[in-house]
Amino acid sequence: MGQENGAISLENLIGDQIDEWFITGASEINDNGYILATGYNRCSGTSNHQLLLRPIPEPGTAGLLLVALAGSSCWRRRRYLLGGASG
């Protein structure tokens, strides 16, 4: 379950409604990472729904971004304080 060989299970992108939906296929993915999938609702029994799945970044990714931004800010401040800022 989850990530195997670089692939991510689409069911993991459904979130809290995992018990309600079953994905039968995925047809496209756009540049923003949104995935167009088809599936059916287990509760109502209806099928052939189009689903738009949006990946959520892992917490580690967000933490790494915050560390990079903090490091960049410290570097720019140090350059400024040492008189190396050109503009």
DSSP file (Angstrom, degrees, kcal/mol; ACC not computed):
  #  RESIDUE AA STRUCTURE BP1 BP2  ACC     N-H-->O    O-->H-N    N-H-->O    O-->H-N    TCO  KAPPA ALPHA  PHI   PSI    X-CA   Y-CA   Z-CA
    1    1 A M              0   0    0      0, 0.0     2,-0.6     0, 0.0     7,-0.0   0.000 360.0 360.0 360.0 150.7    0.0    0.0    0.0
    2    2 A G        +     0   0    0      2,-0.1     7,-1.4     0, 0.0     2,-0.6  -0.734 360.0   8.0  88.7-122.4    1.2    3.6   -0.6
    3    3 A Q  E     +A    8   0A   0     -2,-0.6     2,-0.4     5,-0.2     5,-0.2  -0.879  62.0 165.1-110.0 121.3    4.3    4.0   -2.6
    4    4 A E  E >  S-A    7   0A   0      3,-1.6     3,-2.1    -2,-0.6    -2,-0.1  -0.995  73.7 -11.1-133.2 127.1    5.9    1.0   -4.4
    5    5 A N  T 3  S-     0   0    0     -2,-0.4     3,-0.1     1,-0.3    -1,-0.1   0.834 129.5 -53.8  55.4  35.7    8.6    1.4   -7.2
    6    6 A G  T 3  S+     0   0    0      1,-0.3     2,-0.3     0, 0.0    -1,-0.3   0.402 111.8 121.1  82.6  -3.5    7.9    5.2   -7.4
    7    7 A A  E <   -A    4   0A   0     -3,-2.1    -3,-1.6     0, 0.0     2,-0.5  -0.716  51.3-147.8 -94.7 145.5    4.1    4.7   -7.9
    8    8 A I  E     -A    3   0A   0     -2,-0.3     2,-0.3    -5,-0.2    -5,-0.2  -0.941  20.8-117.9-113.6 132.0    1.6    6.2   -5.5
    9    9 A S    >   -     0   0    0     -7,-1.4     3,-1.2    -2,-0.5     4,-0.4  -0.514  16.3-145.5 -66.8 126.1   -1.8    4.5   -4.9
   10   10 A L  G >  S+     0   0    0     -2,-0.3     3,-1.6     1,-0.3     4,-0.4   0.794  95.6  68.8 -65.3 -27.8   -4.6    6.8   -6.0
   11   11 A E  G >  S+     0   0    0      1,-0.3     3,-1.1     2,-0.2     4,-0.5   0.809  90.9  62.6 -60.6 -28.1   -6.8    5.6   -3.2
   12   12 A N  G <  S+     0   0    0     -3,-1.2     3,-0.4     1,-0.2    -1,-0.3   0.716  95.7  60.1 -69.7 -19.4   -4.4    7.4   -0.8
   13   13 A L  G <  S+     0   0    0     -3,-1.6    41,-0.4    -4,-0.4    -1,-0.2   0.581  88.3  72.7 -83.8 -10.1   -5.3   10.7   -2.5
   14   14 A I  S X  S-     0   0    0     -3,-1.1     3,-0.8    -4,-0.4     2,-0.3   0.806  80.7-171.2 -76.0 -29.0   -9.0   10.4   -1.6
   15   15 A G  G >   +     0   0    0     -4,-0.5     3,-1.2    -3,-0.4    -1,-0.2  -0.570  60.3   3.0  80.5-132.7   -8.3   11.1    2.1
   16   16 A D  G 3  S+     0   0    0     -2,-0.3     3,-0.5     1,-0.3    -1,-0.2   0.673 125.9  63.1 -67.8 -18.3  -11.1   10.6    4.6
   17   17 A Q  G X>  +     0   0    0     -3,-0.8     4,-1.3     1,-0.2     3,-1.3   0.110  64.0 118.1 -95.1  22.8  -13.6    9.3    2.1
   18   18 A I  T <4 S+     0   0    0     -3,-1.2    -1,-0.2     1,-0.3    -2,-0.1   0.824  73.3  54.2 -59.5 -33.2  -11.5    6.2    1.2
   19   19 A D  T 34 S+     0   0    0     -3,-0.5    -1,-0.3     1,-0.2    -2,-0.1   0.712 108.5  50.0 -74.6 -19.0  -14.3    3.9    2.4
   20   20 A E  T <4 S+     0   0    0     -3,-1.3    22,-3.6    22,-0.1    23,-0.6   0.761 106.4  54.9 -90.1 -26.9  -16.9    5.5    0.1
   21   21 A W  E  <  -B   41   0B   0     -4,-1.3     2,-0.4    20,-0.3    20,-0.2  -0.847  52.4-168.3-118.9 145.8  -15.0    5.5   -3.2
   22   22 A F  E     -B   40   0B   0     18,-2.1    18,-2.1    -2,-0.3     2,-0.5  -0.991  21.5-139.8-127.4 122.0  -13.3    2.9   -5.3
   23   23 A I  E     +B   39   0B   0     -2,-0.4    16,-0.3    16,-0.2     3,-0.1  -0.693  19.6 179.9 -86.2 126.9  -11.2    4.1   -8.2
   24   24 A T  E     -     0   0B   0     14,-2.3     2,-0.3    -2,-0.5    15,-0.2   0.639  63.8 -17.6 -99.6 -18.6  -11.5    2.0  -11.4
   25   25 A G  E     -B   38   0B   0     13,-1.6    13,-2.8     0, 0.0     2,-0.4  -0.969  48.5-135.1-176.0 163.4   -9.1    4.0  -13.6
   26   26 A A  E     +B   37   0B   0     -2,-0.3    11,-0.3    11,-0.3     3,-0.1  -0.999  17.5 175.7-131.6 135.4   -7.1    7.1  -14.1
   27   27 A S  E     +     0   0B   0      9,-2.7     2,-0.3    -2,-0.4    10,-0.1   0.760  58.0  11.6-113.0 -31.9   -6.8    8.8  -17.5
   28   28 A E  E     -B   36   0B   0      8,-1.2     8,-2.6     2,-0.0     2,-0.3  -0.977  44.4-162.2-149.0 158.8   -4.9   12.0  -17.2
   29   29 A I  E     -B   35   0B   0     -2,-0.3     6,-0.2     6,-0.2     2,-0.1  -0.991  19.1-148.9-139.4 137.1   -2.6   14.1  -15.0
   30   30 A N    >   -     0   0    0      4,-2.1     3,-1.7    -2,-0.3    -2,-0.0  -0.396  35.8 -91.9-100.8-179.1   -2.0   17.9  -15.5
   31   31 A D  T 3  S+     0   0    0      1,-0.3    -1,-0.1     2,-0.1     0, 0.0   0.724 123.9  57.1 -65.5 -22.1    1.1   20.0  -14.8
   32   32 A N  T 3  S-     0   0    0      2,-0.1    -1,-0.3     1,-0.0    -3,-0.0   0.483 119.8-107.1 -86.6  -3.2   -0.3   20.9  -11.3
   33   33 A G    <   +     0   0    0     -3,-1.7     2,-0.2     1,-0.3    -2,-0.1   0.468  68.6 147.8  92.0   2.6   -0.4   17.2  -10.4
   34   34 A Y        -     0   0    0     20,-0.1    -4,-2.1    18,-0.0     2,-0.5  -0.530  35.3-149.3 -72.5 137.3   -4.2   16.9  -10.5
   35   35 A I  E     -BC  29  53B   0     18,-2.8    18,-3.0    -2,-0.2     2,-0.7  -0.931   5.3-146.5-115.0 128.1   -5.3   13.5  -11.6
   36   36 A L  E     +BC  28  52B   0     -8,-2.6    -9,-2.7    -2,-0.5    -8,-1.2  -0.839  34.2 165.9 -92.3 118.4   -8.5   12.8  -13.6
   37   37 A A  E     -BC  26  51B   0     14,-3.0    14,-3.6    -2,-0.7     2,-0.3  -0.833  30.0-136.6-130.2 165.0   -9.9    9.4  -12.5
   38   38 A T  E     +BC  25  50B   0    -13,-2.8   -14,-2.3    -2,-0.3   -13,-1.6  -0.916  36.8 135.5-119.9 151.2  -13.1    7.4  -12.7
   39   39 A G  E     -BC  23  49B   0     10,-1.7    10,-2.7    -2,-0.3     2,-0.3  -0.975  40.2-106.6-172.1-177.5  -14.7    5.4  -10.0
   40   40 A Y  E     -B   22   0B   0    -18,-2.1   -18,-2.1    -2,-0.3     2,-0.6  -0.949  26.3-115.5-132.2 155.5  -17.8    4.5   -8.2
   41   41 A N  E  >  -B   21   0B   0      5,-2.1     4,-1.9    -2,-0.3     5,-0.3  -0.774  17.7-159.5 -89.6 119.3  -19.4    5.3   -4.8
   42   42 A R  T  4 S+     0   0    0    -22,-3.6    -1,-0.2    -2,-0.6   -21,-0.1   0.821  88.5  53.0 -68.8 -31.6  -19.6    2.2   -2.6
   43   43 A C  T  4 S+     0   0    0    -23,-0.6    -1,-0.2     1,-0.2   -22,-0.1   0.936 121.2  27.5 -71.9 -46.6  -22.3    3.7   -0.4
   44   44 A S  T  4 S-     0   0    0    -24,-0.2    -2,-0.2     2,-0.1    -1,-0.2   0.664  97.5-131.7 -91.5 -16.7  -24.8    4.7   -3.1
   45   45 A G     <  +     0   0    0     -4,-1.9     2,-0.2     1,-0.3    -3,-0.1   0.507  57.4 142.0  79.8   2.7  -23.8    2.1   -5.6
   46   46 A T        -     0   0    0     -5,-0.3    -5,-2.1     1,-0.0    -1,-0.3  -0.520  30.7-165.8 -79.3 147.8  -23.5    4.6   -8.4
   47   47 A S        +     0   0    0     -7,-0.2    -7,-0.2    -2,-0.2    -1,-0.0  -0.662  52.0  51.8-125.7 179.9  -20.7    4.2  -10.9
   48   48 A N        +     0   0    0     -2,-0.2     2,-0.3     1,-0.2    -8,-0.2   0.861  65.2 159.9  59.8  43.1  -18.9    6.0  -13.7
   49   49 A H  E     -C   39   0B   0    -10,-2.7   -10,-1.7    -3,-0.2     2,-0.5  -0.718  39.1-130.7 -88.9 143.7  -18.1    9.2  -11.7
   50   50 A Q  E     -C   38   0B   0     -2,-0.3     2,-0.4   -12,-0.2   -12,-0.2  -0.847  27.7-165.5 -90.6 128.9  -15.3   11.5  -12.8
   51   51 A L  E     -C   37   0B   0    -14,-3.6   -14,-3.0    -2,-0.5     2,-0.6  -0.934  15.3-153.3-118.6 139.0  -13.0   12.3   -9.9
   52   52 A L  E     -C   36   0B   0     -2,-0.4     2,-0.4   -16,-0.2   -16,-0.2  -0.938  18.7-163.6-111.5 108.8  -10.4   15.0   -9.7
   53   53 A L  E     -C   35   0B   0    -18,-3.0   -18,-2.8    -2,-0.6   -39,-0.1  -0.780   4.6-161.5 -98.7 133.8   -7.7   14.0   -7.3
   54   54 A R        -     0   0    0     -2,-0.4   -20,-0.1   -41,-0.4   -21,-0.1  -0.955  18.0-131.2-116.5 116.8   -5.3   16.5   -5.9
   55   55 A P        -     0   0    0      0, 0.0   -42,-0.1     0, 0.0   -21,-0.0  -0.375  15.5-144.5 -65.7 142.8   -2.1   15.3   -4.3
   56   56 A I        -     0   0    0     -2,-0.1    -2,-0.0     1,-0.0     0, 0.0  -0.933  23.3-114.0-108.0 128.4   -1.2   16.7   -0.9
   57   57 A P        -     0   0    0      0, 0.0     5,-0.0     0, 0.0    -1,-0.0  -0.264  33.8-105.7 -61.6 147.4    2.5   17.3   -0.2
   58   58 A E    >>  -     0   0    0      1,-0.1     4,-1.5     4,-0.0     3,-0.9  -0.383  27.7-115.1 -67.4 150.4    4.1   15.1    2.4
   59   59 A P  H 3> S+     0   0    0      0, 0.0     4,-2.2     0, 0.0     5,-0.2   0.847 116.2  59.5 -56.8 -34.0    4.8   16.9    5.7
   60   60 A G  H 3> S+     0   0    0      1,-0.2     4,-2.2     2,-0.2     5,-0.2   0.849 101.4  54.2 -63.4 -34.0    8.6   16.4    5.1
   61   61 A T  H <> S+     0   0    0     -3,-0.9     4,-2.0     2,-0.2    -1,-0.2   0.921 108.9  47.2 -66.2 -44.5    8.3   18.4    1.9
   62   62 A A  H  X S+     0   0    0     -4,-1.5     4,-2.1     1,-0.2    -2,-0.2   0.893 111.9  51.2 -64.5 -39.8    6.7   21.3    3.6
   63   63 A G  H  X S+     0   0    0     -4,-2.2     4,-2.2     1,-0.2    -2,-0.2   0.898 108.8  50.8 -64.0 -41.2    9.4   21.2    6.4
   64   64 A L  H  X S+     0   0    0     -4,-2.2     4,-2.3     1,-0.2    -1,-0.2   0.888 108.8  51.9 -64.2 -39.1   12.2   21.2    3.8
   65   65 A L  H  X S+     0   0    0     -4,-2.0     4,-2.4     2,-0.2    -2,-0.2   0.914 109.1  50.0 -63.1 -43.2   10.7   24.2    2.1
   66   66 A L  H  X S+     0   0    0     -4,-2.1     4,-2.4     2,-0.2    -2,-0.2   0.897 110.5  49.6 -63.1 -40.6   10.5   26.1    5.4
   67   67 A V  H  X S+     0   0    0     -4,-2.2     4,-2.5     2,-0.2    -1,-0.2   0.914 111.2  49.6 -64.0 -42.4   14.1   25.3    6.2
   68   68 A A  H  X S+     0   0    0     -4,-2.3     4,-2.3     2,-0.2    -2,-0.2   0.908 111.8  47.9 -63.7 -42.1   15.2   26.5    2.7
   69   69 A L  H  X S+     0   0    0     -4,-2.4     4,-2.3     2,-0.2    -2,-0.2   0.904 112.3  49.1 -65.8 -40.9   13.3   29.7    3.1
   70   70 A A  H  X S+     0   0    0     -4,-2.4     4,-2.3     2,-0.2    -2,-0.2   0.916 112.1  48.8 -64.5 -42.7   14.7   30.4    6.6
   71   71 A G  H  X S+     0   0    0     -4,-2.5     4,-2.3     1,-0.2    -2,-0.2   0.902 111.1  49.6 -63.1 -41.5   18.2   29.7    5.3
   72   72 A S  H  X S+     0   0    0     -4,-2.3     4,-2.4     2,-0.2    -1,-0.2   0.900 110.7  50.3 -64.4 -41.1   17.8   32.0    2.3
   73   73 A S  H  X S+     0   0    0     -4,-2.3     4,-2.4     2,-0.2    -2,-0.2   0.913 111.0  48.5 -64.1 -42.8   16.5   34.8    4.6
   74   74 A C  H  X S+     0   0    0     -4,-2.3     4,-2.4     2,-0.2    -2,-0.2   0.907 111.4  50.4 -63.8 -41.9   19.4   34.4    7.0
   75   75 A W  H  X S+     0   0    0     -4,-2.3     4,-2.2     2,-0.2    -2,-0.2   0.921 112.1  46.5 -62.6 -45.5   21.9   34.5    4.0
   76   76 A R  H  X S+     0   0    0     -4,-2.4     4,-2.2     2,-0.2    -1,-0.2   0.897 112.7  50.1 -65.5 -39.9   20.3   37.7    2.6
   77   77 A R  H  X S+     0   0    0     -4,-2.4     4,-2.6     2,-0.2    -2,-0.2   0.912 110.5  49.8 -64.9 -41.7   20.2   39.4    6.0
   78   78 A R  H  X S+     0   0    0     -4,-2.4     4,-1.9     1,-0.2     6,-0.2   0.914 110.4  50.0 -63.1 -42.9   23.9   38.6    6.5
   79   79 A R  H  <>S+     0   0    0     -4,-2.2     5,-3.0     1,-0.2     6,-0.6   0.906 112.1  48.7 -60.8 -41.6   24.8   39.9    3.1
   80   80 A Y  H ><5S+     0   0    0     -4,-2.2     3,-1.3     4,-0.2     5,-0.3   0.923 111.4  48.3 -64.1 -45.9   22.9   43.1    3.9
   81   81 A L  H 3<5S+     0   0    0     -4,-2.6    -1,-0.2     1,-0.3    -2,-0.2   0.801 109.8  52.7 -67.3 -29.3   24.5   43.6    7.3
   82   82 A L  T 3<5S-     0   0    0     -4,-1.9    -1,-0.3    -5,-0.2    -2,-0.2   0.430 119.1-110.3 -86.6   1.4   28.0   43.0    5.9
   83   83 A G  T < 5S+     0   0    0     -3,-1.3    -3,-0.2    -4,-0.2    -2,-0.1   0.676  84.2 122.3  82.1  17.9   27.3   45.7    3.2
   84   84 A G      < +     0   0    0     -5,-3.0     2,-0.3    -6,-0.2    -4,-0.2   0.437  36.1 114.1 -92.6   1.5   27.2   43.3    0.3
   85   85 A A        -     0   0    0     -6,-0.6    -9,-0.0    -5,-0.3    -5,-0.0  -0.569  44.2-171.0 -75.4 130.7   23.7   44.3   -0.8
   86   86 A S              0   0    0     -2,-0.3    -1,-0.1     1,-0.0    -2,-0.0   0.429 360.0 360.0-102.1   0.2   23.8   45.9   -4.2
   87   87 A G              0   0    0      0, 0.0    -2,-0.1     0, 0.0    -1,-0.0   0.439 360.0 360.0-176.4 360.0   20.2   47.1   -4.4
